[in-house]
Amino acid sequence: MFLYTKDAPKGDLRKVYGETLVELGKKDPKLCVVDGDLSTSTKTAMFGREFPERFFNVGIDEQNLVGVASGLAYDKDRTVFASSFSMFLTGRAWEIIRQHVGYNDLPVKLVATHTGITVGPDGASHQMNEDIAIMRAIPNMRVVVPADSNILKKILYKVYEHPGAFYVRLTREKFPIVYPENVEFELGKGFVLREGKDLTIVAIGLMVSHALDAATILKEKYGVEAEVIDPVSVKPIDEPLLVESAKKTGKVVTIEEHSVIGGLGDAVASVLAERYPVPVKKIGIPDTYGESGTAQELLRKFGLMPDQLAERIYDWLKGLK
Amino acid sequence: MEKRPSVDELREIARRARIETLKAIYLAGSGHPGGSLSIMDILVALYFGGFVNVDPKNPYKPDRDRVVLSKGHAAPAFYTILAFKGFFDRELLYTLRKLGSPLQGHVSRKHTPGVEASTGSLGQGLSIALGMALKAKVDGANYRTYALLSDGELQEGMTWEAAMTAKHYRPKRLIAIVDNNNIQLDDFVHRVNSGIYPIEEKFEACGWHAITVEDGHDFNQLLEALEEAVKVSEEKPVAVRAITVKGKGVKFMENNPAWHGKAPDREKFIEAMKDLGVSDEEIEEFLNKYDRKG
């Protein structure tokens, strides 16, 4: 059902976002898009070129960006996509998002790029490692993290059709293709990408392909059979799938390119603590800031490359015995 | 459109609205009387002077005019006006801020018909109103969008983000009204952060047309300013600075920062009612019927 191999081709999430916005804009003459001077980077400019009268580049003022998007959407008679880099969209404008988009469950779809440490050379000011935590804390806000450009396309269509508030987490980096083009996305439904009996790895975003590589290494090097799950939506999260897998393996590791505070790891741990308590190891960015470097260098510094993940997981498993 | 009431009639509507607003705040035991009383005449001029096209039976009809109460703490005044317009029963005002009431402490579109945007966190309303005005542009609609701002919230940077962006997009029929009572929570505005002044020049620098209302409680001046605002807003956004008195209509509340955000006790409530010309019988009847704090 999935395509991923170690040498899988890469897909450009931002390009797919721009292309899909144009498709949706052709389909729906009421659709509006708002950006804040980053449209050439977030790729909303592709929509802006096609539909200049429905595209608002409000400049460097993210609070106003979300305010304008909310004002366009308050009657709930249209969908509005709002984009910027995640630090500025979810960080700078958090309270505006909470007060209008979240509280009133407006059809505002916040699609942010430049998340995690793979933002790279720009350094800590731009490396948003806390966005999932602060977005999932907002009531009504649904949080979705695509693992590749194929599922992103399906996510964007579902997000467009849904009447409520969304946060979709994109990145600067291109991701290896994990899913076939005909993959179907359903909010709150995850995928088992590899079956295993010894432990469950739950991963999102770029870490899905890394987890699959790590699972191969775990099997080849240590004889450990890891199950790999991509929940895709962090909120709501696929509780039955997590519980079922935890029952089978009895041990769960979460991997995310996000802080270990408040993100996927905490979402998974909350579900399991209530419904089927098993040991959970959270892997992600520790309680610290990133720094400048290439994406690959930073992934290695934070121990998120597949070989490092396999080793960290194996060490944790040894410690449990 | 209905015939506009006379200035005397508008004054009487405003007096009755001030009375109901203070009754609601008194029964709630909390709320913001000062800023509710200062904006009351502006609200009456808008809603009863023929400037806001709304239908209480169809509160969200697509061609209605939008009024965004950016200073969401003036909720009691706004609710009173909505009740007077027929959006809901007047008795509902006496449930203000109570658990389960549709009348939340700060206005919420989720809870109350006639409310356009959920506010309470200051500085956001102009941006929301801008989005609504841009929506009219996209849809080819002709409705007007009003943003009712406090002076204190001009300290929020987001207000000016919206003001500048309005210059760039020049949506039609966008009107901001600043209730300039010169008092914020801590103290007089000029003592807390006088940088908001001058107001008109700031809006003008942002490409807006600015109008000053020297007495924001004089209906002749308010109506004249709103007529001008409506006309000019066909060309560019308009900001109206209405100079008002915080706590207007109740002597001990007037121009006194202490009455920004607290409810009067029974004794002070009775004094306020008398200031507003309420008879002893009406006060007693009201207290006997509704005041369980007694």
Interface residues (C-beta under 8 A of the other chain):
Chain A: K30 C32 E53 R54 F56 V58 G59 D61 Q63 N64 G67 V68 A69 S70 G71 L72 A73 Y74 D75 D77 R78 E95 I96 Q99 H100 Y103 N104
Chain B: Y60 P62 S108 R109 K110 E116 A117 S118 T119 G120 S121 Q124 L126 S127 I128 A129 L130 G131 M132 A133 L134 K135 V138 D139 G157 M158 E161 A162 M164 T165 H168 Y169
